């Protein structure tokens, strides 16, 4: 393999590694999620959801916003079903 091709491949690999490192560092510098949700936007609810794949159940006691029924949580990559 000619020397020019080897140099070109080395430069391309070095640039790709640099871009990957920059992306990882930027991801680590992002601020974390907020500690507590804004309680003034939550409302009291009483919903029970069940995963139809594995049978896991979730009880929701508060939900954000003014929507009548919140979006169901996901489990086993499927939307859970409202049971009560």
DSSP file (Angstrom, degrees, kcal/mol; ACC not computed):
  #  RESIDUE AA STRUCTURE BP1 BP2  ACC     N-H-->O    O-->H-N    N-H-->O    O-->H-N    TCO  KAPPA ALPHA  PHI   PSI    X-CA   Y-CA   Z-CA
    1    1 A X              0   0    0      0, 0.0     5,-0.0     0, 0.0     0, 0.0   0.000 360.0 360.0 360.0 132.6    0.0    0.0    0.0
    2    2 A X     >  -     0   0    0      1,-0.1     4,-1.7     3,-0.0     3,-0.3  -0.226 360.0-119.5 -64.2 153.4    1.4    3.4   -1.0
    3    3 A X  H  > S+     0   0    0      1,-0.2     4,-2.3     2,-0.2     5,-0.2   0.844 111.3  57.9 -62.3 -36.6    2.6    5.7    1.8
    4    4 A X  H  > S+     0   0    0      1,-0.2     4,-2.3     2,-0.2    -1,-0.2   0.876 105.7  49.9 -64.2 -38.3    0.1    8.5    0.8
    5    5 A X  H  > S+     0   0    0     -3,-0.3     4,-2.5     2,-0.2    -1,-0.2   0.905 110.4  50.0 -67.5 -41.7   -2.8    6.1    1.3
    6    6 A X  H  X S+     0   0    0     -4,-1.7     4,-2.4     2,-0.2    -2,-0.2   0.910 111.6  48.3 -62.5 -42.5   -1.6    5.1    4.7
    7    7 A X  H  X S+     0   0    0     -4,-2.3     4,-2.4     2,-0.2    -2,-0.2   0.917 111.2  50.4 -64.6 -42.9   -1.2    8.7    5.7
    8    8 A X  H  X S+     0   0    0     -4,-2.3     4,-2.3     1,-0.2    -2,-0.2   0.925 111.5  47.7 -61.3 -45.4   -4.7    9.5    4.5
    9    9 A X  H  X S+     0   0    0     -4,-2.5     4,-2.5     1,-0.2    -1,-0.2   0.906 111.5  51.1 -62.8 -41.8   -6.2    6.6    6.4
   10   10 A X  H  X S+     0   0    0     -4,-2.4     4,-2.3     1,-0.2    -2,-0.2   0.901 110.6  48.3 -63.6 -41.2   -4.3    7.7    9.6
   11   11 A X  H  X S+     0   0    0     -4,-2.4     4,-2.4     2,-0.2    -2,-0.2   0.915 111.7  49.7 -65.7 -42.8   -5.5   11.3    9.3
   12   12 A X  H  X S+     0   0    0     -4,-2.3     4,-2.3     1,-0.2    -2,-0.2   0.923 112.4  47.3 -62.3 -44.9   -9.1   10.1    8.7
   13   13 A X  H  X S+     0   0    0     -4,-2.5     4,-2.4     2,-0.2    -1,-0.2   0.899 111.6  51.0 -64.2 -40.6   -9.0    7.8   11.8
   14   14 A X  H  X S+     0   0    0     -4,-2.3     4,-2.2     2,-0.2    -2,-0.2   0.906 110.7  48.4 -63.8 -42.2   -7.4   10.6   13.9
   15   15 A X  H  X S+     0   0    0     -4,-2.4     4,-2.5     2,-0.2    -2,-0.2   0.915 111.7  49.7 -64.9 -42.7  -10.2   13.0   12.9
   16   16 A X  H  X S+     0   0    0     -4,-2.3     4,-2.2     2,-0.2    -2,-0.2   0.901 111.3  48.8 -63.4 -41.7  -12.9   10.5   13.7
   17   17 A X  H  X S+     0   0    0     -4,-2.4     4,-2.3     2,-0.2    -1,-0.2   0.897 111.1  50.9 -64.8 -39.2  -11.4    9.7   17.1
   18   18 A X  H  X S+     0   0    0     -4,-2.2     4,-2.3     2,-0.2    -2,-0.2   0.931 110.8  47.8 -62.4 -46.0  -11.2   13.4   17.9
   19   19 A X  H  X S+     0   0    0     -4,-2.5     4,-2.0     1,-0.2    -2,-0.2   0.879 111.7  50.7 -64.2 -37.9  -14.8   14.0   16.9
   20   20 A X  H  X S+     0   0    0     -4,-2.2     4,-2.2     2,-0.2    -1,-0.2   0.913 110.3  49.2 -64.5 -42.9  -15.9   11.0   19.0
   21   21 A X  H  X S+     0   0    0     -4,-2.3     4,-2.4     1,-0.2    -2,-0.2   0.900 110.2  50.7 -64.3 -41.2  -13.9   12.3   22.0
   22   22 A X  H  X S+     0   0    0     -4,-2.3     4,-2.4     1,-0.2    -1,-0.2   0.907 110.3  50.1 -62.7 -42.0  -15.5   15.8   21.6
   23   23 A X  H  X S+     0   0    0     -4,-2.0     4,-2.0     2,-0.2    -2,-0.2   0.902 111.2  48.1 -64.4 -41.8  -19.0   14.3   21.5
   24   24 A X  H  X S+     0   0    0     -4,-2.2     4,-1.9     2,-0.2    -2,-0.2   0.916 112.4  48.7 -65.5 -43.2  -18.4   12.2   24.7
   25   25 A X  H  X S+     0   0    0     -4,-2.4     4,-1.3     1,-0.2    -2,-0.2   0.906 111.0  50.1 -65.3 -41.4  -17.0   15.2   26.6
   26   26 A X  H  X S+     0   0    0     -4,-2.4     4,-0.6     1,-0.2    -1,-0.2   0.889 109.2  52.4 -63.7 -37.9  -20.0   17.4   25.5
   27   27 A X  H >< S+     0   0    0     -4,-2.0     3,-0.6     1,-0.2    -1,-0.2   0.875 109.5  49.0 -65.6 -36.5  -22.4   14.7   26.7
   28   28 A X  H 3< S+     0   0    0     -4,-1.9    -1,-0.2     1,-0.2    -2,-0.2   0.744 106.3  57.6 -74.4 -22.2  -20.7   14.5   30.1
   29   29 A X  H 3< S+     0   0    0     -4,-1.3    -1,-0.2    -3,-0.2    -2,-0.2   0.585  80.3 110.1 -85.2 -10.3  -20.8   18.3   30.5
   30   30 A X  S << S-     0   0    0     -4,-0.6     2,-0.1    -3,-0.6    -3,-0.0  -0.353  78.0-107.1 -63.7 143.1  -24.6   18.5   30.1
   31   31 A X        -     0   0    0      1,-0.1    -1,-0.1    -2,-0.0     3,-0.1  -0.398  36.4-114.2 -69.5 150.9  -26.5   19.4   33.3
   32   32 A X        -     0   0    0      1,-0.2    -1,-0.1    -3,-0.1     3,-0.1  -0.124  42.8 -74.4 -75.2 177.5  -28.4   16.6   35.0
   33   33 A X        -     0   0    0      1,-0.1    -1,-0.2     2,-0.1     3,-0.0  -0.298  62.6 -85.0 -69.1 158.9  -32.1   16.5   35.3
   34   34 A X        -     0   0    0      1,-0.1    -1,-0.1    -3,-0.1     3,-0.1  -0.312  33.8-128.0 -64.4 150.8  -33.8   18.7   37.9
   35   35 A X  S    S+     0   0    0      1,-0.2     2,-0.4    -3,-0.1    -1,-0.1   0.941  87.6  17.3 -66.2 -49.4  -33.9   17.4   41.4
   36   36 A X  S    S-     0   0    0     -3,-0.0    -1,-0.2     0, 0.0     2,-0.1  -0.956  79.6-119.2-127.0 141.4  -37.6   17.9   42.1
   37   37 A X        -     0   0    0     -2,-0.4     2,-0.9     1,-0.1     5,-0.1  -0.408  44.3 -92.5 -72.1 158.1  -40.5   18.4   39.7
   38   38 A X    >   -     0   0    0      1,-0.2     3,-1.6    -2,-0.1     4,-0.3  -0.620  37.3-159.1 -72.1 108.4  -42.5   21.5   40.0
   39   39 A X  G >  S+     0   0    0     -2,-0.9     3,-0.8     1,-0.3    -1,-0.2   0.699  83.8  69.1 -67.7 -19.6  -45.3   20.4   42.3
   40   40 A X  G 3  S+     0   0    0      1,-0.2    -1,-0.3    -3,-0.0    -2,-0.1   0.736  98.9  50.4 -71.7 -19.9  -47.6   23.2   41.3
   41   41 A X  G <  S+     0   0    0     -3,-1.6    24,-1.4     2,-0.0     2,-0.3   0.517  95.2  89.6 -94.0  -5.1  -48.0   21.6   37.8
   42   42 A X  E <   -A   64   0A   0     -3,-0.8     2,-0.3    -4,-0.3    22,-0.2  -0.662  57.6-164.0 -92.8 148.4  -48.9   18.1   39.2
   43   43 A X  E     -A   63   0A   0     20,-2.3    20,-2.2    -2,-0.3     2,-0.3  -0.942  28.0-101.8-127.9 152.8  -52.4   17.0   40.0
   44   44 A X  E     +A   62   0A   0     -2,-0.3     2,-0.3    18,-0.2    18,-0.3  -0.549  48.1 162.1 -76.4 132.6  -53.6   14.0   42.0
   45   45 A X  E     -     0   0A   0     16,-2.0     2,-0.2    -2,-0.3     0, 0.0  -0.897  32.4-146.3-139.1 168.9  -54.7   11.0   40.1
   46   46 A X  E     +     0   0A   0     -2,-0.3     2,-0.4     2,-0.0    15,-0.2  -0.695  36.7 151.3-141.0  85.5  -55.3    7.3   40.8
   47   47 A X  E     -A   60   0A   0     13,-2.0    13,-3.2    -2,-0.2     2,-0.4  -0.920  27.6-158.7-118.4 142.0  -54.5    5.2   37.8
   48   48 A X  E     -A   59   0A   0     -2,-0.4    35,-3.2    11,-0.2    36,-1.3  -0.986  12.0-170.0-118.8 130.7  -53.3    1.6   37.7
   49   49 A X  E     -AB  58  82A   0      9,-3.0     9,-2.5    -2,-0.4     2,-0.4  -0.897   4.1-161.0-118.7 148.5  -51.5    0.3   34.6
   50   50 A X  E     -AB  57  81A   0     31,-2.5    31,-2.9    -2,-0.3     2,-0.5  -0.994  19.4-128.7-130.9 137.2  -50.5   -3.3   33.7
   51   51 A X     >  -     0   0    0      5,-2.9     4,-1.7    -2,-0.4    29,-0.1  -0.728  13.8-155.8 -80.3 123.8  -47.9   -4.5   31.2
   52   52 A X  T  4 S+     0   0    0     -2,-0.5    -1,-0.1    27,-0.3    28,-0.1   0.605  88.6  54.5 -79.1  -9.9  -49.6   -7.0   28.9
   53   53 A X  T  4 S+     0   0    0     22,-0.2    -1,-0.2     3,-0.1    23,-0.1   0.919 129.8   5.5 -86.1 -50.3  -46.3   -8.7   28.1
   54   54 A X  T  4 S-     0   0    0      2,-0.1    -2,-0.2    21,-0.1    22,-0.0   0.561  94.0-117.1-115.7 -11.0  -44.9   -9.5   31.5
   55   55 A X     <  +     0   0    0     -4,-1.7    -3,-0.1     1,-0.3     2,-0.0   0.512  55.5 155.3  89.4   4.2  -47.7   -8.5   33.9
   56   56 A X        -     0   0    0     -6,-0.1    -5,-2.9     1,-0.0     2,-0.3  -0.379  29.3-148.4 -65.0 144.3  -45.9   -5.7   35.8
   57   57 A X  E     -A   50   0A   0     -7,-0.2     2,-0.4    23,-0.1    -7,-0.2  -0.906  12.2-166.8-120.0 147.1  -48.2   -3.2   37.4
   58   58 A X  E     -A   49   0A   0     -9,-2.5    -9,-3.0    -2,-0.3     2,-0.5  -0.995   8.8-153.2-131.2 134.8  -47.7    0.5   38.1
   59   59 A X  E     -A   48   0A   0     -2,-0.4     2,-0.6   -11,-0.2   -11,-0.2  -0.950  10.7-157.3-107.9 122.8  -49.8    2.8   40.3
   60   60 A X  E     +A   47   0A   0    -13,-3.2   -13,-2.0    -2,-0.5     3,-0.1  -0.883  17.9 171.8-102.2 122.4  -49.8    6.5   39.2
   61   61 A X  E     +     0   0A   0     -2,-0.6   -16,-2.0     1,-0.3     2,-0.3   0.596  67.6  24.6-106.4 -14.9  -50.7    8.9   42.0
   62   62 A X  E     -A   44   0A   0    -18,-0.3     2,-0.3   -15,-0.1    -1,-0.3  -0.993  62.7-169.7-148.2 151.2  -49.9   12.2   40.3
   63   63 A X  E     -A   43   0A   0    -20,-2.2   -20,-2.3    -2,-0.3     2,-0.1  -0.978  23.1-114.9-140.1 149.6  -49.7   13.4   36.7
   64   64 A X  E    S+A   42   0A   0     -2,-0.3     3,-0.3   -22,-0.2   -22,-0.2  -0.483  70.2   6.8 -82.8 155.2  -48.4   16.5   35.0
   65   65 A X  S    S-     0   0    0    -24,-1.4    -2,-0.1     1,-0.2     5,-0.1  -0.078  90.1 -72.1  79.5-171.9  -50.6   19.0   33.1
   66   66 A X  S    S+     0   0    0      3,-0.1    -1,-0.2   -24,-0.0   -24,-0.0   0.311  78.7 128.9-108.8   5.6  -54.3   19.4   32.6
   67   67 A X        -     0   0    0     -3,-0.3     3,-0.2     1,-0.1    -4,-0.0  -0.312  62.2-129.2 -63.3 146.4  -55.0   16.4   30.3
   68   68 A X  S    S+     0   0    0      1,-0.3     2,-0.4     2,-0.0    -1,-0.1   0.947  94.9  18.0 -63.1 -48.7  -57.8   14.2   31.4
   69   69 A X  S    S-     0   0    0      3,-0.0    -1,-0.3   -22,-0.0     3,-0.1  -0.985  84.8-133.0-126.7 123.4  -55.8   11.0   31.1
   70   70 A X        -     0   0    0     -2,-0.4     2,-0.1    -3,-0.2     3,-0.1  -0.238  38.8 -83.9 -70.0 162.2  -52.0   11.1   31.0
   71   71 A X        -     0   0    0      1,-0.1    -1,-0.1     8,-0.0     2,-0.1  -0.413  54.5-107.3 -61.5 138.5  -50.0    9.1   28.4
   72   72 A X        -     0   0    0      8,-0.1    -1,-0.1     1,-0.1     9,-0.1  -0.381  33.9-110.0 -69.0 147.4  -49.5    5.5   29.6
   73   73 A X        -     0   0    0      6,-0.1     7,-2.7    -3,-0.1     2,-0.4  -0.285  31.7-120.0 -68.8 163.3  -46.0    4.5   30.7
   74   74 A X  E     +C   79   0B   0      5,-0.2     2,-0.3   -23,-0.0     5,-0.2  -0.862  33.5 168.0-109.1 142.9  -44.0    2.1   28.6
   75   75 A X  E >  S+C   78   0B   0      3,-2.7     3,-1.7    -2,-0.4   -22,-0.2  -0.975  70.8  10.9-150.0 140.8  -42.7   -1.3   29.8
   76   76 A X  T 3  S-     0   0    0     -2,-0.3     3,-0.1     1,-0.3    -1,-0.1   0.837 130.1 -66.4  55.7  34.0  -41.3   -4.1   27.7
   77   77 A X  T 3  S+     0   0    0      1,-0.2     2,-0.3    -3,-0.0    -1,-0.3   0.655 118.4 100.2  63.2  19.1  -41.2   -1.6   24.8
   78   78 A X  E <  S-C   75   0B   0     -3,-1.7    -3,-2.7    -5,-0.0    -1,-0.2  -0.943  81.9-100.8-129.8 152.5  -45.0   -1.5   24.8
   79   79 A X  E     -C   74   0B   0     -2,-0.3   -27,-0.3    -5,-0.2    -5,-0.2  -0.512  42.5-120.5 -68.0 138.7  -47.6    1.0   26.2
   80   80 A X        -     0   0    0     -7,-2.7     2,-0.4    -2,-0.2   -29,-0.2  -0.453  24.8-117.4 -78.3 157.5  -49.1   -0.3   29.4
   81   81 A X  E     -B   50   0A   0    -31,-2.9   -31,-2.5    -2,-0.1     2,-0.4  -0.807  20.9-119.7-101.8 134.7  -52.9   -0.8   29.6
   82   82 A X  E     +B   49   0A   0     -2,-0.4   -33,-0.2   -33,-0.2   -10,-0.0  -0.584  36.6 168.4 -72.6 124.1  -55.0    1.1   32.0
   83   83 A X              0   0    0    -35,-3.2   -34,-0.2    -2,-0.4    -1,-0.2   0.537 360.0 360.0-115.1 -12.2  -56.7   -1.3   34.4
   84   84 A X              0   0    0    -36,-1.3   -35,-0.1     0, 0.0    -2,-0.1   0.378 360.0 360.0-177.9 360.0  -58.2    1.0   37.1
